[in-house]
């Protein structure tokens, strides 16, 4: 007899209460990871894209890297939804929040990698860490939402949920459109970096990062859990650092870079 996934979880965690405790610990570990990452990024940039370095391993083809490293964030949740009891998905609210998550990662893992034009190959260490994080976070977010998260019957009409969903939607659209702008900066055959223009790039250097930060902040507000909050905090730490680094890089590289443009927060910073 083959064991079901629920049997595997019971063997691993002893009980549902035990698994819920592990999920809570994983959320707090992610917050701790955000803190240590913040300290690390004070001295060094995340080593991918224009900051890629051979000291972090051999380069990985950029399209292959983005597809493979992001895929677990989609496939692990798919298995959790289809291959386990997923008791809480009988509730509309839980289904709605899970759909928000899937909307992002269906695009990020199945569409975005194949639209990339050029791009520097990330080093293996960066690729491997992203792969591990996507497994970790995919399980953390969707296992909690599909099997444990409980919301009031009217949660989808609560101001927190409505505001969270609107933030998520705006952030998702800004993120996708900003990526579109970046992809189309260079004409076929052109190389080198150009100043991005249009959309939120008129206000900030890290428009794509701002979009994703807003997106996952909205997700955390709608999901209203330590698990989603941990993901939003980690996203903010990594992407805000990257936005600031990009802003400094643009200012150093281009003499005509718009001086009114901020790094991440329009008109502020």
C-alpha positions as CSV (number, residue, x, y, z in Angstrom):
1,X,0.0,0.0,0.0
2,X,1.3,3.4,-1.0
3,X,1.1,6.1,1.7
4,X,-0.9,9.2,1.0
5,X,0.7,12.6,1.4
6,X,-1.5,13.1,4.6
7,X,0.1,9.9,6.0
8,X,3.5,11.3,5.2
9,X,2.7,14.5,7.0
10,X,1.3,12.6,10.0
11,X,4.5,10.5,10.1
12,X,6.7,13.6,9.9
13,X,4.8,15.9,12.3
14,X,2.9,13.5,14.5
15,X,-0.4,15.4,14.2
16,X,-2.0,18.4,12.6
17,X,-1.1,20.5,15.6
18,X,2.5,19.4,15.2
19,X,2.5,20.4,11.5
20,X,0.9,23.8,12.3
21,X,3.6,24.4,14.9
22,X,6.3,23.6,12.3
23,X,4.7,26.0,9.9
24,X,4.7,28.8,12.5
25,X,8.4,28.1,13.2
26,X,9.1,28.2,9.5
27,X,7.5,31.7,9.4
28,X,9.6,33.0,12.2
29,X,12.7,31.4,10.7
30,X,11.9,33.3,7.5
31,X,11.7,36.6,9.5
32,X,15.1,35.7,11.0
33,X,16.4,35.0,7.5
34,X,15.1,38.5,6.5
35,X,17.1,40.1,9.3
36,X,20.3,38.3,8.5
37,X,19.8,39.0,4.8
38,X,19.4,42.7,5.6
39,X,22.7,42.8,7.4
40,X,24.4,40.9,4.6
41,X,23.0,43.2,1.9
42,X,24.5,46.2,3.7
43,X,27.9,45.0,2.4
44,X,27.1,43.1,-0.8
45,X,24.4,43.0,-3.5
46,X,22.4,39.9,-4.3
47,X,24.7,38.2,-6.9
48,X,22.5,38.0,-10.0
49,X,21.8,40.2,-13.0
50,X,24.3,43.1,-13.3
51,X,25.8,42.0,-9.9
52,X,26.5,38.4,-10.9
53,X,30.0,37.2,-9.8
54,X,32.0,34.1,-10.7
55,X,33.0,33.7,-7.0
56,X,29.5,32.3,-6.4
57,X,29.8,29.5,-8.8
58,X,29.6,28.8,-12.5
59,X,27.0,30.7,-14.6
60,X,23.6,29.1,-15.3
61,X,21.7,29.9,-18.5
62,X,19.4,32.8,-17.5
63,X,16.2,31.4,-19.0
64,X,16.8,27.9,-17.6
65,X,17.7,29.4,-14.2
66,X,14.5,31.5,-13.9
67,X,12.3,28.6,-15.1
68,X,13.8,25.9,-12.8
69,X,14.3,28.1,-9.7
70,X,10.8,29.5,-9.8
71,X,9.0,26.3,-10.8
72,X,8.9,24.7,-7.3
73,X,6.9,27.8,-6.1
74,X,4.2,26.7,-8.5
75,X,4.5,22.9,-8.5
76,X,4.8,22.3,-4.8
77,X,1.5,24.3,-4.2
78,X,-0.2,22.5,-7.1
79,X,0.6,19.2,-5.4
80,X,-0.5,20.4,-2.0
81,X,-3.8,21.6,-3.5
82,X,-4.5,18.5,-5.7
83,X,-2.7,15.8,-3.8
84,X,-3.7,16.4,-0.2
85,X,-7.1,16.9,1.6
86,X,-6.7,20.7,1.4
87,X,-9.7,21.0,3.7
88,X,-9.8,24.8,3.9
89,X,-10.2,25.2,0.2
90,X,-13.9,24.5,0.6
91,X,-14.1,28.1,1.8
92,X,-14.3,30.9,-0.9
93,X,-11.9,33.1,1.0
94,X,-9.1,30.6,1.2
95,X,-9.5,29.8,-2.5
96,X,-9.4,33.4,-3.4
97,X,-6.1,34.0,-1.5
98,X,-4.5,30.8,-2.9
99,X,-5.5,32.0,-6.4
100,X,-3.7,35.3,-5.8
101,X,-0.5,33.3,-5.0
102,X,-1.0,31.1,-8.1
103,X,-1.6,34.1,-10.4
104,X,1.9,35.4,-9.5
105,X,3.8,32.2,-9.8
106,X,2.0,30.9,-12.9
107,X,3.4,34.1,-14.6
108,X,6.8,34.0,-12.9
109,X,7.5,30.4,-13.6
110,X,5.7,29.5,-16.8
111,X,5.7,32.8,-18.7
112,X,8.3,35.3,-17.5
113,X,11.4,33.0,-18.1
114,X,10.6,32.6,-21.8
115,X,10.1,36.3,-22.3
116,X,13.6,37.2,-21.1
117,X,15.8,38.9,-23.7
118,X,19.5,38.7,-23.0
119,X,20.2,39.0,-19.3
120,X,23.3,37.8,-17.4
121,X,23.5,34.2,-16.3
122,X,23.1,34.0,-12.5
123,X,25.9,32.1,-10.6
124,X,25.0,28.6,-9.4
125,X,24.8,29.6,-5.7
126,X,22.3,32.3,-6.4
127,X,20.3,29.9,-8.5
128,X,20.4,27.1,-5.9
129,X,19.3,29.4,-3.0
130,X,16.4,30.7,-5.1
131,X,15.3,27.1,-5.9
132,X,15.4,26.1,-2.2
133,X,13.6,29.3,-1.1
134,X,10.8,28.6,-3.6
135,X,10.3,25.1,-2.2
136,X,10.3,26.4,1.3
137,X,8.0,29.3,0.7
138,X,5.6,27.3,-1.6
139,X,5.0,24.8,1.1
140,X,4.8,27.4,3.9
141,X,2.2,29.6,2.2
142,X,-0.1,27.1,0.5
143,X,0.0,24.3,3.1
144,X,-1.2,26.9,5.7
145,X,-3.8,28.4,3.5
146,X,-5.2,25.2,2.1
147,X,-5.2,23.1,5.3
148,X,-5.1,25.4,8.4
149,X,-6.1,29.0,7.8
150,X,-9.5,29.9,9.2
151,X,-11.3,33.2,8.4
152,X,-14.6,34.7,9.4
153,X,-17.4,33.9,7.0
154,X,-17.5,37.6,5.9
155,X,-13.7,38.0,5.5
156,X,-13.9,38.7,1.8
157,X,-15.9,41.9,2.6
158,X,-13.6,43.0,5.5
159,X,-11.6,46.2,4.8
160,X,-8.4,44.3,5.4
161,X,-9.1,41.8,2.7
162,X,-10.4,44.3,0.2
163,X,-7.5,46.7,0.8
164,X,-5.1,43.7,0.6
165,X,-6.5,42.4,-2.7
166,X,-6.4,45.9,-4.3
167,X,-2.8,46.3,-3.2
168,X,-2.0,42.9,-4.5
169,X,-3.6,43.6,-7.9
170,X,-2.0,47.0,-8.3
171,X,1.4,45.6,-7.3
172,X,1.0,42.6,-9.7
173,X,0.1,44.9,-12.6
174,X,3.0,47.3,-11.9
175,X,5.4,44.4,-11.6
176,X,4.4,42.8,-14.9
177,X,4.3,46.1,-16.8
178,X,7.6,47.2,-15.4
179,X,9.2,43.9,-16.6
180,X,7.7,44.5,-20.0
181,X,9.3,47.9,-20.1
182,X,12.7,46.5,-19.1
183,X,12.5,43.7,-21.8
184,X,11.8,46.2,-24.5
185,X,14.6,48.8,-23.7
186,X,16.9,47.4,-26.3
187,X,16.1,46.8,-30.0
188,X,17.0,43.5,-31.6
189,X,20.8,43.3,-31.8
190,X,21.5,46.1,-29.3
191,X,23.5,45.5,-26.2
192,X,24.3,47.5,-23.1
193,X,22.1,49.2,-20.5
194,X,19.6,52.0,-21.1
195,X,17.6,54.2,-18.8
196,X,14.1,52.8,-18.4
197,X,11.2,55.1,-19.0
198,X,7.4,54.9,-18.7
199,X,5.1,53.6,-16.1
200,X,6.4,53.8,-12.5
201,X,9.9,54.1,-13.9
202,X,9.1,57.8,-14.3
203,X,9.1,58.0,-10.5
204,X,11.5,55.3,-9.2
205,X,14.4,53.3,-10.4
206,X,13.1,50.0,-9.0
207,X,9.6,50.1,-10.4
208,X,9.5,46.3,-10.9
209,X,10.7,45.8,-7.3
210,X,8.2,48.3,-6.0
211,X,5.4,46.4,-7.7
212,X,6.4,43.1,-6.2
213,X,6.8,44.5,-2.7
214,X,3.3,46.1,-2.9
215,X,1.9,42.9,-4.3
216,X,3.1,40.7,-1.5
217,X,2.3,43.3,1.1
218,X,-1.3,43.2,-0.2
219,X,-1.2,39.4,-0.1
220,X,-0.1,39.5,3.5
221,X,-2.8,41.9,4.5
222,X,-5.5,39.8,2.8
223,X,-4.1,36.5,4.2
224,X,-3.7,38.0,7.6
225,X,-1.1,35.5,9.0
226,X,2.4,35.4,10.3
227,X,3.2,33.1,7.3
228,X,2.2,35.7,4.7
229,X,3.7,38.5,6.7
230,X,7.1,36.7,6.9
231,X,7.1,36.4,3.1
232,X,6.2,40.1,2.7
233,X,9.0,41.1,5.0
234,X,11.6,38.9,3.3
235,X,10.5,40.3,-0.1
236,X,10.8,43.9,1.1
237,X,14.3,43.3,2.5
238,X,15.7,41.7,-0.6
239,X,14.0,43.9,-3.3
240,X,14.4,47.2,-1.5
241,X,18.1,46.6,-1.2
242,X,18.2,45.8,-4.9
243,X,16.2,48.9,-5.8
244,X,18.7,51.1,-3.9
245,X,21.6,49.4,-5.5
246,X,20.1,49.9,-9.0
247,X,19.4,53.5,-8.3
248,X,23.0,54.2,-7.3
249,X,24.2,52.2,-10.3
250,X,22.1,54.3,-12.7
251,X,23.3,57.6,-11.2
252,X,26.9,56.5,-11.6
253,X,26.6,55.2,-15.1
254,X,24.3,57.8,-16.7
255,X,25.1,61.5,-16.4
256,X,21.7,62.4,-17.7
257,X,19.8,60.1,-15.3
258,X,16.7,61.9,-14.0
259,X,17.7,63.5,-10.7
260,X,14.1,63.7,-9.5
261,X,13.7,59.9,-9.7
262,X,13.8,58.1,-6.4
263,X,15.1,54.6,-5.6
264,X,11.9,52.8,-4.5
265,X,9.2,55.1,-3.0
266,X,7.9,57.9,-5.3
267,X,8.8,61.4,-4.2
268,X,10.3,60.0,-0.9
269,X,13.2,57.6,-1.3
